[in-house]
């Protein structure tokens, strides 16, 4: 599969270069390869039951209930990509993002998934947000992912909600109808190895990427950039052992970052042997 895309390899270059063209450093050898989306069924449906939009929760921990149809959590994803990049030991999960925090994985047991005759009829799940929230406005973004972290991108697989803790006084509710970006991978949940390509994945809402329109700007370690003009997964090659930063920005045709709390995101990752 890699050879089929060899001509599409994108070599990252510094955003600013000296006039005398200094020697190429190992960091400049980082490459980004667009790869095809993993096939997915259009019958997968995710919905958030609780909290309701605008609901006020009085204390921590905050519990979330959701429904997921047509997608088994905990299973190993049976696709070739599972042999190419790092894989979560939790299998297929739902990634949950609270506000602008890194995602956490959910792989909970279903609530009463079978009736008394043993027939499957429901796929409801419940979990608690695993950290203490401050009083005020909070947002939830959720989507199912493969065991190697790639998000499903079907029409009914991405859901949002907002709620308050304690009161409604703090914060402005973001518009989920405007274009916005959701950073997915690479994150800190799956062990990353310099021996394997690293999966870059994001979710895009309410817009399309084109060479002369909206773009996602990828910045690696603060010094090198690349414009991504297609919504699909990518492989990052060349990240050596140690700590790295990955930044994604959703920009308009003039290169300006779109307003909104989710359109400029940076994550720190650790690459191992």
C-alpha positions, -999 to 999 in steps of 0.1 A, spaced: 0 0 0 29 24 8 43 21 -27 10 31 -42 12 64 -25 49 70 -28 44 99 -52 22 116 -27 47 118 1 49 153 15 83 163 28 80 189 56 101 220 53 109 248 77 84 277 77 113 301 76 147 293 59 179 312 61 191 328 29 222 308 28 203 275 29 217 258 60 223 220 59 193 197 62 187 185 98 171 152 108 140 170 118 135 183 83 134 147 70 100 142 86 75 132 59 38 130 58 20 105 36 -18 107 30 -34 73 32 -69 61 24 -97 61 50 -105 27 65 -138 15 50 -168 18 74 -204 10 74 -230 37 71 -251 20 97 -229 31 127 -249 56 148 -237 73 180 -259 96 201 -255 113 235 -284 107 259 -270 124 290 -262 151 298 -288 170 277 -277 202 260 -279 230 285 -283 207 315 -269 218 348 -250 193 369 -245 201 405 -214 182 414 -185 160 403 -181 134 389 -203 140 359 -218 109 343 -223 105 306 -247 81 289 -246 74 252 -259 49 226 -238 33 199 -254 10 173 -235 -11 147 -201 -9 162 -186 -34 188 -164 -18 214 -134 -38 226 -129 -57 193 -97 -56 174 -101 -38 141 -96 -63 113 -78 -41 88 -43 -40 74 -36 -7 92 -36 -25 125 -3 -40 114 12 -7 103 8 17 132 5 15 170 -27 -2 184 -46 4 216 -48 -26 239 -85 -15 246 -95 -24 210 -122 -3 194 -132 25 216 -151 58 217 -128 89 221 -143 115 244 -130 151 244 -141 174 272 -136 211 264 -101 214 248 -85 186 268 -69 155 251 -92 127 245 -98 97 268 -109 63 257 -142 47 267 -147 10 264 -175 3 289 -199 -25 294 -233 -21 278 -264 -14 299 -287 -44 296 -276 -53 260 -297 -85 258 -332 -94 267 -343 -125 286 -341 -146 255 -305 -136 247 -313 -114 217 -293 -82 212 -316 -51 213 -298 -21 228 -263 -6 230 -263 19 257 -232 28 277 -225 49 307 -192 63 321 -180 91 344 -157 119 333 -124 108 349 -113 141 363 -127 170 383 -144 198 363 -146 234 373 -179 252 377 -193 267 345 -197 257 309 -183 224 294 -185 208 260 -184 171 250 -172 157 216 -174 120 210 -167 96 181 -160 59 177 -124 49 167 -106 18 154 -82 0 176 -54 19 160 -70 53 168 -85 63 134 -119 80 138 -150 69 120 -161 97 97 -197 88 88 -225 112 90 -239 98 123 -207 89 141 -197 123 156 -217 140 184 -215 170 206 -232 183 237 -227 211 263 -236 213 299 -230 234 330 -215 224 364 -230 244 393 -243 274 373 -248 290 339 -228 321 345 -195 312 329 -186 307 293 -201 312 259 -217 282 242 -196 275 210 -215 272 177 -213 236 165 -229 248 132 -197 267 122 -167 250 107 -145 235 134 -117 210 138 -114 181 163 -79 169 169 -77 131 174 -44 114 168 -15 112 177 -23 114 214 -9 102 247 -31 71 251 -14 48 226 23 39 228 41 54 198 73 39 184 99 54 161 99 20 143 64 26 130 47 55 112 26 76 134 -11 81 126 -23 116 122 -61 118 123 -87 146 129 -124 151 125 -137 180 104 -172 195 108 -192 218 86 -166 224 59 -144 207 32 -107 210 27 -95 221 -8 -62 235 -21 -78 270 -26 -102 269 4 -102 257 39 -70 239 49 -56 222 80 -21 235 89 1 208 105 31 221 126 56 196 140 79 207 169 71 243 163 94 248 133 80 230 103 46 232 86 25 216 60 -9 224 45 -33 195 45 -59 199 18 -78 166 20 -97 151 50 -82 117 54 -57 100 77 -19 106 73 12 87 83 40 108 98 75 93 92 108 103 108 98 113 144 127 101 166 125 89 201 116 116 226 90 143 231 74 161 202 46 186 197 19 183 170 -2 214 162 -33 215 140 -50 247 128 -81 251 107 -75 281 84 -95 299 57 -83 305 21 -62 334 33 -44 314 59 -62 329 89 -71 306 117 -109 303 121 -124 317 152 -136 291 178 -122 272 207 -113 241 188 -95 254 156 -60 257 170 -49 227 190 -14 215 201 -6 181 217 26 168 232 34 131 224 62 108 234 79 84 209 96 53 222 120 28 207 
